[in-house]
Amino acid sequence: MLMCRRWLVCSMRAHYRSFSFSASLRNVMPAWVIDRYGKNEVLRFTKNAALPIIQYPNEVTVKVHAAGLNPIDISMRGGYGAATMAMKRDPLNMKQSGSEFPLILGRDVSGEIMECGLDVNYFKPGDQVWAAIPPWKQGSLAEFVVLSANEVSHKPKSLRHVEAASIPYVAATAWSAIVNTGGLNKDNSSKKRVLVLGGSGGVGTLAIQMVKAWGVHVTVTCSQNAEQLVRDLGADDVVDYTAGPVENKLQTLQKFDLILDNIGGESEKWALDLLKPWNGAKYVTLVTPFLHNTDLLGLADGMMQSGVTIGCKVLKHLRKGVHYRWGFFAPSGPTLDEISEMVDAGKVRPVVEEVFSFAQVPQGFQKVEQGHARGKTVVSIIEDEKE
């Protein structure tokens, strides 16, 4: 339905052309960049970052009002996934090593369309939008960002930009894991049982609300001081992982149709025993060795190693009647269209733990790096916004 709506609006705007934003402005902008990989000290503020320009007819320029920070930003700051990201940016390997610098981090954006490419008909300058930015593209810790139109969505009317910026990346990740990989959706989820391992962070808090809106019974693991938060978001059962081996308590509950694992590590050893056998039940983990393998072994060998690893695990657990899967972030404007409707309907709300100013980006990174999140950390780029 939402895809049809996008097509209809595009048809109505087929002859629309935007003004030349790129040609009318300066060629630099303020941004937080890194010039090498490392710890927080590599973050550098500059007023002379290159202004991004539209290079393809399906792209849009977005003026950033607010940006969300995610654990992936901490990992990318340290060089995690650099080999794979380099391949995505330069598939023909024509550029020198390090050509990604200066690199702008930030995977969430909420802002305003400033310019549209010639093939963009679903958006126009002035539209209030949000997006989850692919990790191989320049990020949102800047005044402007250029994105493909199919990665962008109209932001929920009920949210301010600082609230909206907390949702896109975790929503796209949760949707990809639960819907695309896990096979659940609003039409087949009623009375299903879902376990969210690590439910108080960004992906967990969004996933709880999303599946609860579909009629799912939700069980969540988190620490005791996050219990009230996840219950308020819709969790039916909450297991405190600090009160002893969490698997012992979970084994006393009914088995599950889907497990979303945000934790990884030791949980993989016991979590699949909690699934309903021979019933199509799936375990989807967001903690995979894929990027680590490509960083360590190179692209070809790393992908081969990852294929062997997941192949062995799939076969091992298939013998027990359950399905083992890896989940990945997948940028998608249509997905965010769905989430936007859920937000405006009151079924999903933002969970913002702390907001930092643009001058406080390093402090925001420190906050995310501490872990034990209770929702999302957001950076306000434009102060005192009037929406």
Disulfide bonds with the S-S distance in Angstrom:
none
